[in-house]
């Protein structure tokens, strides 16, 4: 089934208003891309809880049913908010198979740490993955496939932990890739949290595909149990990590561990200071232009 795609450039400050308008007018999905890189169709980050764009100008890609009237849609957007700049609006019809082919063209089995492989569900595992931990993902709009350095940093961290019998919180779960990896690495249970219902559905579907559906529970932030966990991972963005610092700290059990990613190089110092009241042994690790921060929850009555 083909879809109608609307591409629209806007300032980052206007992104939230425009995304809300598109969703209210029936957009089936809205993706963000750096406007400077949009012509190259570079991959975007998986959605995160409370995340905001990193770029000064953003290109939004919104999918609608194929029979959506382009002119009526633009008129409705203008009526919704007459301050929106619609001069850059472009439409094209996108076939289902185009999404999958684009994803498969750039996606091959990937190895993280010493044990973990991420492999498309319909692709054979390479011989070197024999006996390894394998997570299979459905190609398409997967909300995080492991190709981005932020996800790779978190997968490497999880691969190095002893997760046997543990419960893991994946805050901003997207496709569920980190929760699934934790379960395949021995965790007894995982909880995924995300603001996007499509991400929660993707996490659930991927868990079923990997045979761990009964071990993964997914929630929106408003429904998330206020529990503590021995292992917490949050791959969102620096601004969201800063805003959610107290919430994330409250989710980590005393002596538990946390990994924070989605952090550009240069943003880590402020976050190290931000999380210091609750965590010790804080360390920053870099991959390409991205950072991961890890720490251990204090047990000496630290700020809660």
C-alpha positions in Angstrom: 0.0 0.0 0.0 1.5 3.3 -1.0 1.5 6.4 1.2 1.6 10.2 0.6 4.7 11.8 2.1 4.7 15.5 3.0 8.2 17.0 3.4 8.3 20.4 5.2 11.2 22.4 6.5 10.8 24.6 9.6 12.8 26.2 12.4 13.5 23.9 15.4 11.5 26.4 17.5 8.4 25.7 15.4 8.8 21.9 15.2 6.6 21.0 18.1 3.7 23.1 16.9 4.0 21.8 13.4 4.3 18.2 14.5 1.1 18.5 16.6 -0.7 20.1 13.7 0.3 17.2 11.4 -0.8 14.6 13.8 -4.1 16.3 14.5 -4.7 16.3 10.7 -4.2 12.6 10.5 -0.5 12.0 9.9 0.3 8.3 10.4 3.9 9.0 11.4 6.1 12.1 11.7 9.9 11.8 11.4 12.5 14.5 12.0 15.7 15.1 10.0 18.4 17.7 10.0 17.3 20.1 7.2 21.0 20.4 6.2 21.2 16.7 5.6 17.7 16.0 4.3 18.8 16.0 0.7 21.1 13.1 1.5 18.3 11.2 3.3 20.5 10.5 6.3 19.1 8.2 9.0 17.4 9.9 11.9 17.5 9.1 15.6 15.0 6.8 17.1 12.3 8.6 19.1 13.0 9.5 22.7 11.0 10.5 25.7 10.7 14.3 25.7 13.4 14.7 23.0 13.9 18.0 21.1 15.7 18.6 17.8 19.4 19.1 17.9 19.4 21.2 14.7 18.5 24.9 14.0 16.4 23.9 11.0 14.4 20.7 10.8 12.8 18.8 7.9 9.6 16.9 9.0 8.5 13.9 7.0 4.9 13.1 7.5 3.1 10.1 6.1 -0.6 10.2 5.1 -3.0 7.9 3.4 -2.4 7.9 -0.4 -5.8 9.4 -1.2 -5.2 12.5 1.0 -5.9 15.7 -0.9 -2.6 17.7 -1.0 -4.2 21.1 -1.4 -6.8 20.5 1.3 -4.1 19.3 3.7 -2.0 22.5 3.2 -5.1 24.7 3.6 -5.9 22.8 6.8 -2.4 23.3 8.1 -2.6 27.0 7.3 -6.0 27.3 9.1 -4.6 25.3 12.1 -1.8 27.9 12.6 -1.4 30.8 10.2 2.2 31.5 11.5 3.5 28.2 10.0 5.7 28.7 6.9 4.4 26.2 4.3 6.5 27.5 1.4 8.9 24.5 1.5 6.1 21.9 1.4 6.7 19.0 -1.1 4.7 15.8 -1.7 5.6 12.4 -3.1 4.1 9.0 -3.1 6.1 6.4 -1.3 5.5 2.7 -1.7 5.8 0.3 1.2 8.6 -1.6 -0.4 10.6 1.6 -0.7 10.9 1.9 3.1 12.0 -1.7 3.5 14.4 -1.6 0.6 16.0 1.6 1.9 16.4 0.0 5.3 17.8 -3.2 4.0 20.2 -1.5 1.6 22.1 0.0 4.6 21.5 -2.7 7.1 23.5 -5.9 7.6 24.2 -8.1 10.6 26.0 -6.1 13.3 28.2 -7.3 16.2 28.3 -5.4 19.5 30.7 -6.3 22.4 31.6 -9.9 22.6 28.2 -11.7 22.5 25.5 -9.6 20.8 24.4 -9.5 17.2 21.5 -7.5 15.7 20.2 -9.2 12.5 17.2 -8.5 10.2 14.5 -11.1 10.9 14.6 -12.4 7.3 18.4 -12.6 7.0 20.6 -15.6 7.8 23.0 -15.1 10.7 26.6 -15.1 9.5 28.8 -18.1 10.6 30.7 -16.0 13.1 27.4 -15.4 15.0 27.0 -19.1 15.8 26.3 -19.5 19.5 26.0 -15.8 20.1 23.1 -13.7 21.4 21.0 -12.7 18.4 18.3 -10.1 18.4 16.1 -10.0 15.2 14.4 -6.8 14.1 11.7 -6.2 11.5 12.9 -4.1 8.6 11.1 -0.8 8.0 10.3 2.1 10.4 12.0 0.3 13.3 12.6 3.2 15.7 16.2 2.2 16.2 18.1 -0.6 14.5 21.5 -0.4 16.1 23.1 1.5 13.2 23.4 4.8 15.2 26.4 5.2 17.5 24.1 6.1 20.5 22.4 2.7 20.2 25.7 0.9 19.6 27.2 2.5 22.8 24.3 1.2 24.8 24.4 -2.3 23.3 28.1 -2.5 24.0 27.5 -1.6 27.6 24.7 -4.1 28.1 26.9 -6.8 26.5 29.5 -6.2 29.2 27.1 -6.7 32.1 26.0 -9.8 33.9 22.3 -9.5 33.5 21.3 -13.0 34.6 18.0 -12.7 36.6 18.0 -8.9 36.5 15.1 -6.6 35.6 16.1 -3.8 33.1 14.4 -0.5 32.4 14.7 0.8 28.8 13.6 4.5 29.1 12.8 5.8 25.6 12.6 2.3 24.2 11.8 3.0 20.5 12.0 -0.4 18.8 12.8 -2.1 22.1 16.2 -3.0 20.8 18.0 -2.4 24.1 15.4 -4.2 26.2 15.4 -7.2 23.8 19.2 -7.3 23.9 19.1 -7.3 27.7 16.6 -10.2 27.7 18.6 -12.2 25.2 21.7 -11.5 27.4 20.0 -13.2 30.4 17.7 -10.5 32.0 14.6 -12.1 33.5 12.4 -9.2 32.7 12.5 -5.8 30.9 10.3 -2.7 31.0 10.1 -0.3 28.1 8.8 3.3 28.3 8.2 5.6 25.4 5.9 8.5 24.6 5.1 7.2 21.1 2.4 4.5 20.8 3.9 3.3 17.6 7.2 2.8 19.3 5.5 0.8 22.1 3.8 -1.3 19.4 7.1 -1.9 17.6 8.7 -2.9 20.9 5.9 -5.4 21.6 6.0 -6.9 18.0 9.8 -7.2 18.1 9.6 -8.9 21.5 7.1 -11.4 20.1 9.3 -12.0 17.1 12.3 -12.8 19.4 10.3 -15.1 21.6 10.5 -12.9 24.7 7.1 -11.2 24.5 6.1 -12.5 28.0 9.2 -10.9 29.5 8.7 -7.4 28.2 6.2 -4.9 29.4 5.8 -1.5 27.7 4.2 1.7 29.0 3.7 5.3 28.2 5.2 7.7 30.8 1.9 8.3 32.5 1.3 4.5 33.0 4.8 3.5 33.9 5.1 1.7 37.3 7.1 3.9 39.8 9.5 1.0 40.5 13.3 0.8 41.0 15.6 -1.3 38.8 19.1 -2.7 39.1 19.8 -1.7 35.5 18.5 1.4 33.6 19.4 2.5 30.1 18.1 5.8 28.6 19.1 6.4 25.0 17.3 9.7 24.3 18.9 13.2 23.9 20.9 15.4 26.2 18.1 17.9 26.8 15.7 15.2 27.8 18.3 13.5 30.0 18.8 16.9 31.8 15.0 17.4 32.2 14.4 13.8 33.4 17.5 13.5 35.7 15.5 13.2 38.9 13.0 10.8 37.3 15.8 8.6 36.0 17.7 8.6 39.3 14.6 7.6 41.1 14.3 4.5 38.9 17.7 3.1 39.7 18.0 1.0 42.8 20.8 1.7 45.3 23.9 0.2 43.9 22.3 -0.2 40.5 23.8 1.0 37.3 22.7 3.4 34.6 23.7 4.2 31.0 22.8 7.5 29.4 23.2 8.1 25.7 22.0 10.4 22.8 24.6 12.9 24.0 26.7 14.8 21.5 30.4 15.2 22.3 30.7 18.4 24.3 27.4 17.9 26.1 28.7 15.3 28.5 30.4 17.6 31.1 27.1 19.3 32.0 25.4 16.0 32.4 28.1 14.5 34.5 27.6 17.4 36.9 23.8 17.0 36.6 23.8 13.4 37.6 26.6 13.6 40.2 24.2 14.1 43.2 22.8 10.6 42.7 25.6 8.6 41.0 29.2 7.8 41.6 31.8 6.2 39.3 30.5 8.4 36.5 32.4 7.8 33.2 32.0 9.1 29.7 32.7 7.0 26.6 32.9 8.3 23.1 32.0 6.7 19.7 32.3 9.0 16.7 30.6 12.3 17.7 28.4 10.7 20.4 28.9 10.0 24.1 27.6 7.5 26.7 27.6 8.2 30.4 27.6 5.3 32.9 27.3 5.4 36.7 26.5 3.6 39.9 23.6 4.7 42.1 24.8 5.9 45.5 23.8 3.9 48.6 24.7 6.5 51.3 21.5 8.5 51.4 22.2 10.6 48.4 19.6 13.0 47.0 16.5 11.2 45.8 
